Amino acid sequence: MKKNKTACVVYYTDDRYDDLVSNVKNSFQKFNGEECDYFQIDYTNQEEYNNTLEHFDYAPETYLMQYIYAYEIMKKHKYEKVIILGSDTIVCGRLDEFLDNDTTPVLASLNYWIHESTEHWSSPTIQVELPDGSKELDHLNINADVVCFNSSDALLKVITLSIEHYGYFSIQGGLNELAHADKSYEVKIVDSPYPLSKVSYNVRAKGVPRTDMIGKGVLKNCYPHNIHGFPYEWLVNQNLLDGQPSPIKSWYVKEDKLYTHDHKQIKVFHFVEGIGGRPIEKFNELINDFKNHWFNDDTIKFFQEQCKCTQFFKKSND
């Protein structure tokens, strides 16, 4: 039943995600539940949603369907705003940058520090001038798993672009195409430019530029084992050295807020390790790594006590 003007939509496909998604639900409702209605579509109720689709037919494509479900919910219940969160996110505070902006059609968040493109779009690379006068390179690549729509028409446009130009990037391709090529609706990236941002809404809080660069809490595939092909000088300047503690280990809590190693408040954390495409053995290995090795004690305590993520991060006496 609709209680608020804003909906939050989360979608996942099978029970191996149950513990992980408990983080999304509990943390979102802790910080934003009084202002937003939470919708979770999963293997227990998906058929019910599929039977009531009015604008699209069901397709067995997780990322596209999450946006379709969000659109259907937004239209059916006449929500003014919808927030979409991936199944591997943790909400760490009130989402002010989403909830307090009712005018910009799309409020998005940054992907990894990488350039990506297709024949239909290319993520921009910009030079950011810092307070000391120096300049730093940034990539305006958008991740589709933490986003807010103030316009159902803009949400429909992303879905349409994704279907028309369907490919490897799926719905993320449509979102980047809208932002960087189509531009029929304004898209604001709320944690951009990242070097000047006071908040992190997605994956940048990890402090590494791609997946598979953290294992057992330390850096890997950085320098010198540079499997992703980043400039060696850049990796060294960023202190991304194999075997060193990951930047996540330097997160800290101040006044009941969680901060990154570079002092940005974490509003949403996104694991982004491609777990959906992993074999079950690797999936379980990563989940165990998340639970037991990635985070320092203060961060785990924050997740447990502030975010209510006690199903995933079990307390020692449980």
C-alpha positions as CSV (number, residue, x, y, z in Angstrom):
1,M,0.0,0.0,0.0
2,K,1.3,3.4,-1.0
3,K,2.3,5.6,2.0
4,N,4.9,7.9,0.6
5,K,5.7,9.7,-2.6
6,T,8.9,7.7,-3.1
7,A,9.4,4.0,-3.8
8,C,12.5,1.9,-3.6
9,V,12.7,-1.1,-5.8
10,V,15.1,-4.1,-5.4
11,Y,15.1,-7.2,-7.6
12,Y,17.0,-10.5,-7.3
13,T,16.5,-13.9,-8.8
14,D,17.3,-16.8,-6.4
15,D,17.9,-17.7,-2.8
16,R,21.7,-17.5,-2.8
17,Y,21.2,-13.7,-2.6
18,D,19.0,-13.8,0.5
19,D,21.6,-12.9,3.1
20,L,23.1,-10.2,0.8
21,V,19.7,-8.6,0.0
22,S,18.9,-8.5,3.7
23,N,21.6,-5.8,3.8
24,V,19.8,-3.7,1.2
25,K,16.4,-4.0,2.9
26,N,17.4,-3.5,6.5
27,S,19.8,-0.6,5.8
28,F,17.5,1.2,3.4
29,Q,14.6,1.0,5.8
30,K,16.7,2.0,8.8
31,F,17.7,5.3,7.2
32,N,15.0,6.0,4.7
33,G,12.0,3.9,5.6
34,E,9.8,6.6,7.0
35,E,10.0,8.5,3.7
36,C,10.0,5.7,1.2
37,D,8.0,2.6,0.4
38,Y,10.1,-0.5,-0.1
39,F,9.4,-3.0,-2.9
40,Q,11.3,-6.3,-3.2
41,I,10.7,-8.5,-6.1
42,D,12.4,-12.0,-5.9
43,Y,11.8,-15.7,-6.5
44,T,9.0,-15.8,-4.0
45,N,6.8,-13.2,-5.6
46,Q,8.1,-12.5,-9.1
47,E,5.4,-14.5,-10.8
48,E,2.8,-12.3,-9.2
49,Y,4.5,-9.2,-10.5
50,N,4.9,-10.7,-14.0
51,N,1.2,-11.5,-14.2
52,T,0.3,-7.9,-13.6
53,L,2.7,-6.2,-16.0
54,E,0.9,-3.6,-18.0
55,H,3.5,-1.9,-20.1
56,F,6.1,-4.6,-20.8
57,D,6.3,-8.3,-21.1
58,Y,8.6,-10.3,-18.9
59,A,12.1,-11.1,-20.2
60,P,14.7,-13.3,-18.5
61,E,17.2,-10.5,-18.1
62,T,17.8,-9.4,-14.5
63,Y,19.1,-5.8,-15.0
64,L,16.5,-4.8,-17.6
65,M,13.7,-6.3,-15.5
66,Q,14.7,-4.4,-12.4
67,Y,14.1,-1.1,-14.3
68,I,10.9,-2.5,-15.8
69,Y,9.5,-3.5,-12.4
70,A,10.4,0.0,-11.1
71,Y,8.6,1.6,-14.1
72,E,5.5,-0.5,-13.6
73,I,5.4,0.2,-9.8
74,M,6.0,4.0,-10.4
75,K,3.1,4.1,-13.0
76,K,0.7,1.8,-11.2
77,H,1.0,3.5,-7.8
78,K,1.6,7.0,-9.1
79,Y,4.9,7.5,-7.3
80,E,6.6,10.8,-7.9
81,K,10.1,9.3,-7.3
82,V,11.6,5.8,-7.5
83,I,15.0,4.7,-6.2
84,I,16.6,1.6,-7.7
85,L,19.2,-0.4,-5.7
86,G,21.2,-3.4,-6.6
87,S,21.1,-6.6,-4.6
88,D,24.7,-6.1,-3.4
89,T,24.4,-2.6,-1.9
90,I,24.4,-1.3,1.6
91,V,22.7,2.0,2.5
92,C,24.7,3.9,5.1
93,G,22.7,7.1,5.6
94,R,19.7,9.2,4.5
95,L,19.9,9.6,0.7
96,D,19.7,13.4,0.8
97,E,21.0,13.9,-2.7
98,F,18.1,11.7,-4.0
99,L,15.3,12.6,-1.6
100,D,15.9,16.4,-1.5
101,N,16.0,16.8,-5.3
102,D,12.5,16.5,-6.9
103,T,13.2,18.3,-10.1
104,T,16.1,16.7,-11.9
105,P,14.7,13.8,-14.0
106,V,17.6,11.4,-13.2
107,L,19.9,11.3,-10.3
108,A,22.7,8.8,-10.9
109,S,26.0,7.7,-9.3
110,L,29.5,6.9,-10.5
111,N,30.8,3.5,-11.7
112,Y,34.4,2.4,-11.4
113,W,37.2,4.8,-12.5
114,I,37.2,3.5,-16.1
115,H,36.2,4.6,-19.6
116,E,33.6,2.5,-21.4
117,S,31.8,3.0,-24.7
118,T,29.7,1.4,-27.4
119,E,28.8,2.7,-30.9
120,H,25.9,4.6,-29.2
121,W,27.7,6.3,-26.2
122,S,31.0,7.0,-24.6
123,S,31.6,7.9,-21.0
124,P,33.4,11.2,-20.8
125,T,36.8,11.7,-19.3
126,I,37.3,15.1,-17.6
127,Q,40.0,17.1,-15.9
128,V,39.0,18.2,-12.4
129,E,40.8,21.2,-10.9
130,L,41.5,20.7,-7.2
131,P,41.6,23.4,-4.5
132,D,45.4,23.5,-4.6
133,G,45.3,24.3,-8.4
134,S,46.4,20.8,-9.5
135,K,44.3,18.7,-11.8
136,E,43.0,15.2,-11.6
137,L,41.5,12.9,-14.2
138,D,38.0,11.6,-13.6
139,H,35.6,9.3,-15.6
140,L,31.9,10.1,-15.7
141,N,30.9,6.4,-16.2
142,I,27.5,5.7,-14.5
143,N,26.6,2.6,-12.6
144,A,23.0,1.5,-13.0
145,D,22.5,-0.1,-9.5
146,V,22.2,3.1,-7.5
147,V,19.9,5.5,-9.2
148,C,16.9,7.7,-8.6
149,F,14.2,8.8,-11.1
150,N,12.0,11.9,-10.6
151,S,10.3,11.2,-14.0
152,S,8.6,8.0,-15.2
153,D,9.2,9.3,-18.7
154,A,12.9,9.4,-18.1
155,L,12.9,5.9,-16.7
156,L,10.9,4.7,-19.7
157,K,13.5,6.4,-22.0
158,V,16.4,4.4,-20.3
159,I,14.5,1.2,-20.8
160,T,13.7,2.0,-24.4
161,L,17.3,2.9,-25.2
162,S,18.5,-0.3,-23.5
163,I,16.2,-2.4,-25.6
164,E,16.8,-0.6,-28.9
165,H,20.6,-0.8,-28.5
166,Y,20.7,-4.0,-26.4
167,G,24.2,-5.3,-25.8
168,Y,26.8,-6.2,-23.1
169,F,26.0,-3.2,-20.9
170,S,22.2,-3.9,-20.8
171,I,20.4,-1.2,-18.7
172,Q,23.6,0.5,-17.8
173,G,24.2,1.1,-21.5
174,G,20.8,2.8,-21.7
175,L,21.5,5.0,-18.7
176,N,24.9,6.1,-20.0
177,E,23.4,6.7,-23.4
178,L,20.8,8.9,-22.0
179,A,23.3,10.9,-19.9
180,H,26.1,11.2,-22.5
181,A,24.6,10.9,-25.9
182,D,20.8,11.1,-26.1
183,K,20.4,13.9,-23.5
184,S,16.7,14.1,-23.8
185,Y,16.4,14.2,-20.0
186,E,18.8,15.8,-17.6
187,V,21.0,13.4,-15.7
188,K,22.9,14.6,-12.6
189,I,25.6,12.4,-11.1
190,V,25.3,13.1,-7.4
191,D,28.9,12.1,-6.4
192,S,30.6,13.7,-9.4
193,P,33.2,15.1,-10.0
194,Y,34.4,12.5,-7.5
195,P,37.7,14.3,-6.4
196,L,35.5,17.2,-5.1
197,S,32.6,15.2,-3.9
198,K,31.8,15.0,-0.2
199,V,29.8,11.8,-0.6
200,S,30.1,8.4,-2.3
201,Y,27.0,6.7,-3.6
202,N,28.3,3.6,-5.3
203,V,31.5,1.8,-6.0
204,R,34.1,4.6,-5.8
205,A,34.3,4.1,-2.0
206,K,36.3,0.9,-2.6
207,G,39.3,3.0,-3.7
208,V,40.1,0.6,-6.6
209,P,39.3,1.1,-10.3
210,R,38.0,-2.3,-11.2
211,T,36.6,-5.6,-10.0
212,D,38.9,-8.4,-8.7
213,M,41.4,-6.1,-7.1
214,I,40.7,-7.0,-3.5
215,G,41.1,-10.4,-1.9
216,K,41.3,-11.3,1.8
217,G,41.3,-7.6,2.6
218,V,44.4,-6.8,0.6
219,L,45.1,-5.4,-2.9
220,K,45.7,-7.7,-5.8
221,N,46.0,-7.3,-9.6
222,C,47.2,-3.8,-9.1
223,Y,51.0,-3.1,-9.1
224,P,52.9,-5.0,-10.3
225,H,50.4,-7.7,-11.3
226,N,48.4,-5.2,-13.4
227,I,45.9,-7.4,-15.2
228,H,43.6,-4.5,-16.1
229,G,46.2,-2.4,-17.9
230,F,46.1,0.8,-15.9
231,P,49.1,3.1,-16.2
232,Y,51.8,1.8,-13.7
233,E,52.7,5.3,-12.6
234,W,49.0,6.0,-11.7
235,L,48.7,2.8,-9.7
236,V,51.9,3.7,-7.7
237,N,50.7,7.3,-7.2
238,Q,47.4,6.0,-5.8
239,N,49.3,3.5,-3.6
240,L,47.5,0.6,-5.3
241,L,50.3,-1.9,-4.6
242,D,49.7,-5.6,-4.5
243,G,49.7,-7.0,-0.9
244,Q,48.9,-3.7,0.8
245,P,45.7,-3.4,2.8
246,S,42.8,-2.3,0.6
247,P,41.6,1.3,1.0
248,I,38.4,-0.2,2.6
249,K,40.5,-1.2,5.6
250,S,41.0,2.6,6.2
251,W,37.3,3.5,6.4
252,Y,36.3,5.1,9.7
253,V,33.2,6.1,11.7
254,K,32.7,9.7,12.9
255,E,29.6,11.0,14.6
256,D,27.7,7.9,13.5
257,K,28.6,8.3,9.9
258,L,30.8,6.1,7.8
259,Y,33.6,7.6,5.8
260,T,36.0,6.4,3.0
261,H,39.8,6.4,3.2
262,D,39.7,9.8,1.4
263,H,37.1,11.3,3.8
264,K,33.9,11.1,1.8
265,Q,30.7,10.1,3.6
266,I,29.4,6.8,2.3
267,K,25.7,7.1,1.5
268,V,25.5,3.8,-0.4
269,F,28.2,1.1,-0.7
270,H,28.1,-1.2,-3.8
271,F,30.3,-4.3,-3.8
272,V,30.3,-4.6,-7.7
273,E,32.3,-7.8,-8.0
274,G,30.2,-9.4,-10.8
275,I,28.9,-12.0,-8.4
276,G,25.8,-12.7,-10.6
277,G,28.0,-14.2,-13.3
278,R,30.2,-16.3,-11.1
279,P,30.0,-20.1,-10.6
280,I,28.5,-21.0,-7.3
281,E,31.8,-22.0,-5.8
282,K,33.3,-18.5,-6.6
283,F,30.1,-16.8,-5.5
284,N,30.3,-18.5,-2.1
285,E,34.0,-17.7,-1.9
286,L,33.3,-14.0,-2.5
287,I,30.5,-13.8,0.0
288,N,32.7,-15.3,2.6
289,D,35.4,-12.8,1.8
290,F,33.0,-9.9,2.1
291,K,31.8,-11.1,5.5
292,N,35.1,-12.0,7.0
293,H,38.0,-10.1,5.4
294,W,37.0,-6.9,3.5
295,F,36.1,-4.6,6.4
296,N,37.7,-3.4,9.6
297,D,36.0,-3.9,13.0
298,D,34.6,-0.4,13.2
299,T,33.0,-0.7,9.8
300,I,31.4,-4.1,10.6
301,K,30.1,-2.6,13.9
302,F,28.6,0.3,11.9
303,F,27.0,-2.2,9.5
304,Q,25.6,-4.2,12.4
305,E,24.4,-1.4,14.7
306,Q,23.6,1.5,12.3
307,C,22.6,-0.3,9.2
308,K,21.0,-3.3,10.9
309,C,22.9,-5.7,8.7
310,T,23.0,-8.5,11.3
311,Q,21.9,-11.3,9.1
312,F,24.9,-10.9,6.8
313,F,27.4,-9.6,9.3
314,K,26.5,-11.8,12.3
315,K,27.6,-10.7,15.7
316,S,30.2,-12.9,17.5
317,N,27.6,-14.1,20.1
318,D,25.0,-15.1,17.5
